């Protein structure tokens, strides 16, 4: 930002070039603090770049930690069903490995009804109501056709019943009726009332699902075929299996966890390498900064996490920290641990509220939290310092520009005075020279 000193002065005396050199030197000396401030600003810019790089690496590490959590979620589990025609299984987060059984005594049925007569549209006054399970609901519609009433029911009460228009006649002599089917199992007797009169004839009597879980001998009834038998485990009842329980085995895939732990090791090593580049003989711009030490402590805490349970450390899962600070992953160690003590692996890793995953998540939050995180705090400090430097550079530049202007005015006055004296000297010198020449001619 320093002002260029070339051609800043153009005088009339023979010393004008010397005067320009004086101004150039004075401006250069006065600009030395600006040069130092710009050097400091460049250093801060390099530190910002290094922090951004570390931010990228630690963000990837946080994603890798989240990947381990996902590998323990429902997507990593699979279910083996002894009779898939009777029961299917949906797995979600929180599922645990284990053996389950269910005897479906009745898969249940949804109640249905059909209009007693052809649906006709007339100009009479209609006050339609939906009757379901002993409750009535007003049907708001200005279109009294079968299609209009069906659309109104589906729009207003689609979570309770589904309405369709069916032709029970022929193409030549259509006979349109309105059909209702309850969405929940049970004898709900779906009906349409018009001014209090029933328009529907009950077709299918609804029945709740009836089942027994794990041979408990306890009869359970449900208005839905999807029944949650455990956290993250839902059985979908398809058909009766009375007398023959359906067995379900839920297991967690080792491959998903192996991939997640391998990705975690790679992300950890990338973050550790980025920190190592800020230390030693050819250290980066963050050399000597406390942020480097703080982040190394975070990594060390994650890598050396221990538990008092059956699996004591990450080494038991195949993750081992070498003397170089780099982490290696042995998938065979994980497979052995998972086969021998799958529940212990799950317990050690835990979740966002327990075990290794909680410790790692808390560590990542201490780094990335926008308010108190190590990286945002360090980046904010550099931003503030850089802003102060910008102001100092601007203030210093203003002083240099003012000094240069004042010096130029002073030297311009001196140059003009010297130029005037040079003109007088030349004039007098010319007179004396002419007189001397004349004297020599008339001797």
Buried (B, 14 or more C-beta within 10 A) or exposed (E): BBBEBEEBBEBBBEBBEEBBEBBBEBBEEBBEBBBEBBEBBEEBEEBBEBBEBBBEBBBBBBEBBBBBBBBBBBBBBEBEBBBEEBBBBBBBBEBBEEEBBBBBBBBBBBBBBBBEEBBEBEEEEEEBBBBBBEEEBEBEBEEBBBBBBBBBBBEBBEEBBBBBBBEEEEEEEEEBBBBBBBBBBBBBBBBBBBEEEBBBEBEBEBBBBBBBBBEEEEEBBBBBBEBEBBEBBBBEBBEBBBEEBBBBBBBBBBEBBBBBBBBBBBBBBBBBEBBBBBBEEEBBBBBEBEBBEBBBEBBBBBBEBEBEEBBEBBBBBBBBBEEEBBBEBBBEBBBBBBEEBBEBBBBBBBBEEEBBBBBBBEBBEBBBEEEEBBBBBBBEBBEEBBEEBEEBBEEBBEEBBEBBEEBBEEBBEBBEEBBEEBEEEEEEEEEEEEEEEEEEEEE
